[in-house]
Amino acid sequence: MNVGFCTKKRHRKICAETIEAFQKLPVANVSDCMSRMYAGGSALRPIHDPQGVLAGPALTVRTRPGDNLMLHHALDIAEPGDVIVVDAGGDLTTAIMGEIMAAIALKRQVAGIIIYGAIRDADEIRRMGLPLYAMGVTHRGPYKDGPGEVNTPIALEGMVIEPGDLILADGDGVLSVPFDQTGSILEATQKKYAAEQVELAQIAEGTNDRNWVMDTLKARGCVIS
């Protein structure tokens, strides 16, 4: 029986071309094109200073709250450009990683790490420049006993993440794009982004049409005195 304590091979991952295309788009636009139904939770905030969009294939980790053995294993098998996503149960009493593991991640050329839980050594990690999202910070360190899983499906705030799915994150938070839907979502997001650029230009020129606001109020029965 390997449920709860296993590591599996990742049989697919999003390609570099798709990753590069999504990096040019705000995460909020992608979210809109996914019906605004998916998110990693508003508590996941950047520890680093976001410079653009973090994007890469998911290397998933499920760990017992307060234990980072499986994250250590994930670091050892991570490929350059991976985004390691850790479901640590949302526990904020014990850090799942700190400066040492951040240094390993940078050496392994990991694109970034998402911790659904807490971290420590926040100031040092911020200076190191590792893209890192977490729910909180605590000085209390982790244990290294297991159990846990690597490269199995996980879920953060109801957002399911399969190994190899596209992970996106910027100042607005974390989003997972399903592997099989990246093409259609990319196309829709590019169109939305282009439309917003036109609207922003119209706002700057003072030519944008705001009649829709009053039209909507009237259509919804708003009493205007």
PyMOL commands that set and color helices and strands:
alter all, ss='L'
color gray80, all
select helices_A, chain A and resi 16-22+27-32+69-77+99-107+122-128+179-205+211-219
alter helices_A, ss='H'
color red, helices_A
select strands_A, chain A and resi 5-7+45-46+54-63+83-87+112-119+132-137+148-150+154-156+159-161+166-170+173-177
alter strands_A, ss='S'
color yellow, strands_A
deselect
rebuild
show_as cartoon
